[in-house]
Amino acid sequence: MNNQKNSFFGKIDWLTISLWLALCLIGWFNIHAAVYDPENPGLFNMATNYGKQSMYIASALIIGITILIIDAKFFSSASPVIYAVVVLLLIAVLVIGRNVGGNQAWIPIGSFRLQPSEFGKLATCLLLANYLSSQSNKNPNMHTLAIGAGIVLFPVFLVMLQPDTGSALAFFSLIFVFYREGYVNNSLLIFGGLCIVLFVMALLVNAWILIGILALIAGFFMWTFRKKRKNLINIGILFAASSVFILCVDLVYNHVLQSHQRNRIDIILGKMDDPRGQGYNLNQSKIAIGSGQFWGKGYLQGTQTKYNFVPEQSTDFIFCTVGEEWGFVGSTFLIAIYLTLLLRIIHIAERQRSAFARIYAYGVASILFFHFFINIGMTIGIVPVIGIPLPFISYGGSSLWSFTILLFIMLKFDSNRKGVV
């Protein structure tokens, strides 16, 4: 028994691999249901998306095994090179990329389309872990935070040029990495939460009216603390910063975001009702999920799915198929698998002996949580539709491979946790 535990395979976290495989298989069968073709019913028919997905899953398994064989030190030492290569791909896609749905985010390679932004998250997690771990013996400071933020924001800038807002927003989930390492404290998180509230208010209320309301509130507090000069200065600075923030939100909303992006936000906020136009996807998504009720309609029995009422159902809206055909029970089961995986990743992160492996694992958890929460959230109407895949479930080679590499590198670090990464 001891020999088994000390062997290579004895060190691998098989529970995580089992959860990964379960999600891949669930995704494969639901892609089959979402784009089922009676003339090509076979799951391995390469003329269909589900046939291609079987190939992507098989190749992802080979990639995962290869990662587990490679020396763990390779990924830490090569992280700057990996980051540089991905940055070059993000620049290349702006020049030679193919425009699909208004986003120039794919590089055509024969019949396959590579999406560099998916691998950008992986490269950023590696380099961020490399840099922050090199500072682990020092007290957290603004200089380190600024450089770490730069590592995250540079690929965000390149992704926004495509423009792919959904993929760009995923990078911001790495704020949890900074929080875990002590660079962001509770006060900053609360401040961030207040900024989100102010952001939503700026979208709901006219900018100048909202600034006027804040001026009245600031005036009230200034009168209350009129004898304390330091408090007066702080209130004045806070009011000025809030006003600038509101005007920036107004500027971005009206002059930076595209019309369809503004419409999606308006629909979520209840400012607009367009079930046959911009709100069509969301409306059909809710109908599909709701029609599954408790037990679901059964495999290949979903009417919304079968008759293609929900666009992009094998990619961004794959959860609709789960909801319609497997119902509340199936949806809850899938969410439970994701939550188990996320909790397992956090457990793995906390048992690491090296700062690099711990930081990287928290990066993996952050990216997967963002995609899981936002993708399912947009199909049920609690967040705007921003077009990001559901990890290991949505159709696509780039997303499946990038998430698999992201996860299996963490597993490699974990299998080597008694060594030095």
RAVENTA-V67538 format. One record per pair of residues at least 24 apart in sequence whose ideal C-beta (glycine too) atoms are under 6 Angstrom apart, sorted by the first residue. I is the first residue (numbers start at 0). J is the second residue. If there is no record, write none. Layout:
i->I j->J
i->I j->J
This chain:
i->10 j->414
i->11 j->414
i->12 j->410
i->12 j->413
i->15 j->343
i->18 j->336
i->18 j->340
i->21 j->336
i->22 j->391
i->23 j->56
i->23 j->391
i->26 j->391
i->26 j->392
i->27 j->52
i->29 j->317
i->29 j->320
i->29 j->321
i->30 j->313
i->30 j->394
i->32 j->299
i->32 j->304
i->32 j->320
i->32 j->324
i->33 j->304
i->33 j->312
i->33 j->313
i->33 j->320
i->34 j->313
i->35 j->299
i->48 j->313
i->48 j->394
i->52 j->394
i->55 j->396
i->55 j->399
i->59 j->399
i->59 j->400
i->59 j->403
i->62 j->403
i->63 j->403
i->63 j->407
i->66 j->407
i->66 j->408
i->66 j->411
i->67 j->411
i->71 j->411
i->71 j->412
i->71 j->415
i->71 j->420
i->74 j->408
i->75 j->355
i->75 j->420
i->78 j->125
i->78 j->126
i->78 j->129
i->81 j->122
i->81 j->125
i->82 j->122
i->82 j->126
i->85 j->118
i->85 j->119
i->85 j->122
i->88 j->115
i->89 j->115
i->89 j->157
i->93 j->160
i->102 j->161
i->102 j->163
i->103 j->161
i->104 j->161
i->104 j->163
i->113 j->397
i->114 j->397
i->116 j->158
i->116 j->163
i->116 j->166
i->117 j->397
i->117 j->398
i->117 j->401
i->118 j->401
i->119 j->154
i->120 j->366
i->121 j->401
i->121 j->404
i->121 j->405
i->123 j->151
i->123 j->154
i->124 j->359
i->124 j->362
i->126 j->150
i->128 j->355
i->128 j->358
i->128 j->359
i->131 j->180
i->131 j->358
i->132 j->354
i->132 j->355
i->132 j->358
i->135 j->354
i->139 j->181
i->139 j->182
i->144 j->182
i->164 j->385
i->165 j->385
i->165 j->386
i->165 j->387
i->169 j->369
i->172 j->365
i->172 j->366
i->172 j->369
i->173 j->362
i->173 j->365
i->175 j->365
i->176 j->361
i->176 j->362
i->179 j->361
i->198 j->248
i->201 j->245
i->201 j->248
i->206 j->245
i->206 j->246
i->206 j->249
i->209 j->245
i->210 j->242
i->210 j->245
i->213 j->241
i->263 j->383
i->263 j->384
i->264 j->383
i->267 j->383
i->280 j->310
i->281 j->380
i->283 j->308
i->283 j->309
i->284 j->309
i->284 j->316
i->284 j->319
i->284 j->378
i->287 j->319
i->287 j->323
i->288 j->319
i->288 j->322
i->290 j->323
i->291 j->322
i->291 j->323
i->291 j->326
i->292 j->326
i->293 j->326
i->293 j->327
i->294 j->326
i->294 j->328
i->295 j->324
i->295 j->325
i->295 j->326
i->295 j->329
i->296 j->324
i->298 j->324
i->313 j->394
i->314 j->393
i->314 j->394
i->315 j->386
i->316 j->378
i->317 j->389
i->317 j->392
i->317 j->393
i->318 j->375
i->318 j->378
i->319 j->378
i->337 j->371
i->341 j->368
i->347 j->413
i->351 j->416
i->352 j->416
i->353 j->420
i->355 j->420
i->356 j->412
i->356 j->420
i->360 j->409
i->363 j->405
i->363 j->409
